[in-house]
Amino acid sequence: MMNKLSPQQALEKYWGYRSFRPLQQQAVEAVLAGHDALVVMPTGGGKSLCYQLPAACGIGLVLVVSPLIALMDDQVAAANEIGLKAGALHSQAGEVERRRVFAELNRGALHLLYVSPERLVAGGLLDIIRPHLGLFAVDEAHCVSHWGHEFRPEYRQLGPLFAGFDGVPRVALTATATPQVQKDIIAQLGLRKPVELIGHPDRPNLIYRSFPRYDQGHQVLEAIRQHRGEGGIVYAQTRKEVDRLVKTLARAGVSCAPYHAGLSALQRAKAQDDFVHERLDVIVATIAFGMGIDRSNVRYVIHANTPRSIEHYQQESGRAGRDGEPADCILFFSVGDLVTHKMLSFREEGISPQRRRVIERQLSEIGRYAISPVCRHRLLSEHFGKPYPVETQPGARAIDCGACDVCLGETEALPTEEARLTAQKIISAVYRTEGRFGAVYVTKLLLGSSDERIMANSHDSLKVFGLLKGTPEKAVRAWIDQLIVQGHLAVTDGEYPLLRVTQSGLDVCKGTETVRLGHPVIRSAKKKSRKAAAELPTGPEETLFANLRRLRLLLARKLSLPPYMIFADSVLVSMSVLKPADAAALREIKGVGDNKRDRYGKAFLAVIAGADPESIADEFPS
């Protein structure tokens, strides 16, 4: 197929990098030495290079099992852009493409073949590729685990299929796996004494915020207005909420589109294509969207509803800032979301008691993450079995991360005694009304509202009436949610959920159980994050950077490619500052490999020298 290269040589030739990211080199060297490996890296950590680079080194054909067609197609295009031969076999591949893939397979000319687990399990393919096979790579490997957040039954059949290929190493890769899920991946895929490379899950460039939700449309719009003209993803729980948010944002002039299962495949493909190709700033989606998205310059991810688990949140919020630059991850929390998730999940036919317990645990975990006035980076890191900060030694003091609402002073914990008294007032109100009412009613009761129902029930005569008078309504609602998540109150099932007091809640009232409550802090000027905004060129370099971005966009549209596949923003920044005058100097820039230098170098050098981006793009061959 090709002359064999060392990992370092291949890294420089194809990717234009001179150094590896953490764990990449160990993963590549492990599989090249014939060992199995489990690789857990955060989104944006460079997992795909761990199996693409062995292909570039000449290991033979790398068979990549991937769960989403969009993800396969993007990775095939990206691999072909840097000079590797890649193809994909899936239900939407046309006859011409299938013939091309099989022709290159038969010639031994293919480096990477992407397939869905369903296609592989269907049979026949492994016999065809057996003579060329050098590595099995299972992407999104958490899908194999019952304990994971996106279980796919077909993934369970991969281990037995691999068993007939003793001499072929296997690498399993994921961004989100607790220690329990890691063990399950190893067992289910039959990894043999694997090299376990478990990266730290923390993404220091992401700024996490979690706030109570009280007005979904308004809160989402205000968050987006902090990022005018930048790319972002908004996640909502249902199709109806997606459509409602799109209408709200569009009326406010936001360039956006919906993405959910109620749209046709053509409509979904267009929305995704417009977003990835930067013709669209915002995509509003259900959780069906995101796994296959490789737009690196997403500056924010907003969860308008609470996700189903911390694993889901880590993966979905991880779509932000894949270029390493600062990005915002904002969660608007409501207990009602957890109730809805539970109701919908338990409706699934044939759901086992074990799976029910997993779902309940996951909902409890994401709820505690959302309401706890504790450093978000620390909570996420510890959930995945890692200490925070990254350098923490046993007994070390926790530090201010400078990159979450708690450490930035936007959310504060109530003083211990104030939290206890506030909780006791709320729990007493639920107890005094005998668990016959929901959160809205109890809130009005505590605020001393002259609501007709309260008067009709003579509840204005209760001692708890008006106990929190003068407190903002949204603060009381948020505290009720926090008490539910902490188990001091419970919510009944059904269309109209009612509150009731638990034994833990009674213990809070007796003073034998501790409670912690937090609240958003309104400040005239928010404390700035230590994660400064990306350092973009200024002065003449700023103009050049804008021209290079313009050229990239024009070429991307001409070639039907996402702009990031041509060059990342960081590469354009380097070009603007260093101003290379020839191909050799251009090749020295990090992220410019041989293939991209040869294909795009002349055009970008011309713009650096002062040429007009429009005319250069017009002359560029299609």
PyMOL commands that set and color helices and strands:
alter all, ss='L'
color gray80, all
select helices_A, chain A and resi 7-15+24-32+49-56+69-81+95-107+117-121+125-132+141-144+153-162+179-188+216-225+239-251+265-276+310-317+335-346+353-371+376-383+416-432+439-447+452-456+459-461+473-485+503-510+540-559+563-566+569-578+583-587+594-608+613-619
alter helices_A, ss='H'
color red, helices_A
select strands_A, chain A and resi 37-40+61-65+86-89+112-115+133-138+170-174+195-198+206-212+231-235+256-259+282-285+298-303+327-333+411-413+489-491+499-501+518-520
alter strands_A, ss='S'
color yellow, strands_A
deselect
rebuild
show_as cartoon
